Amino acid sequence: MALDKKLEVCLTPALIHLYDVEQYVVVIIDIFRATSSICYGIENGAEAIIPVAEVEECLAYKEKHPDYLLAAERNGEVVKGFDFGNSPFSYTAEKVSGKTVVLTTTNGTQALYLSRKAKQIAIGSFLNLTALCNWLKTTNENILLVCAGWKYNFNLEDTLFAGAVIEQLKGDGYRLDDPALAANDLFQLGKQDIKQYLKKTSHSERLKQLGIEEDIAFCLNIDTTTAIPVLDGNQLIKLAL
């Protein structure tokens, strides 16, 4: 089989400058918790989720659009004065159906901003893993999996998820780079019990200290949603399949 498409992993946004993102369909990964919450919110009928890099940008939307919901998280906690942060339990149908949410987070929205010139940007999480992979197989494009990490550093959970995506795509004629191979090896180590394997992560420990272990467990549920959020202009909407 000719390997004519690239399937690569950017292990942290600090390395994004090494990739010519214009040549890729990019998948943004921030398992704990931004991309999981985005997938859940879009599945639950959010009209759009607008990702912004800074808290101030988030606030600016409220002046023009008082009906928008504002979501801001820094260091795992809701920023004071905002409707909610990035806990998936804030993105239920009761709260977000038919609504537009403006979201800024410590890691995920930063990674998305740095990838904005990509051919297309999609959002990945364990919640929509198989739906995402099935769609990626149809794109016939180079794919770059961008791990949001933690404050521009590497983390285990995003890389393991990248490995889970590679597991489903690697037989379809892609050329894998070394980070992709490493991510898939990591997935092989953890796949028998992902929740147990990721208990040791530093991000899990941060969230536990904030008393939100339920968020961690929820974000590791596999294939509970089928919606694929994609960037359209400045907002994330449900991909029409």
Buried (B, 14 or more C-beta within 10 A) or exposed (E): EEEEBBBBBBBBBBBBEEBEBEEBBBBBBBBBBBBBBBBBBBBBBBBBBBBBBEBEBBBEBBEEEEEBBBBBBEEBEBBEEBBBBBBBBBBEEEBBEEBBBBBBBBBBBBBBBBBEEBBBBBBBBBBBBBBBBBBBBEEEBBBBBBBBBBEBEBBBBBBBBBBBBBBBBBEBBBEBBEBBBBBBEBBEEBEEEBEEBBEEBEBBEBBEEEEBEEBBEBBBBEEBBBBBBBBEEEBBBBBEE
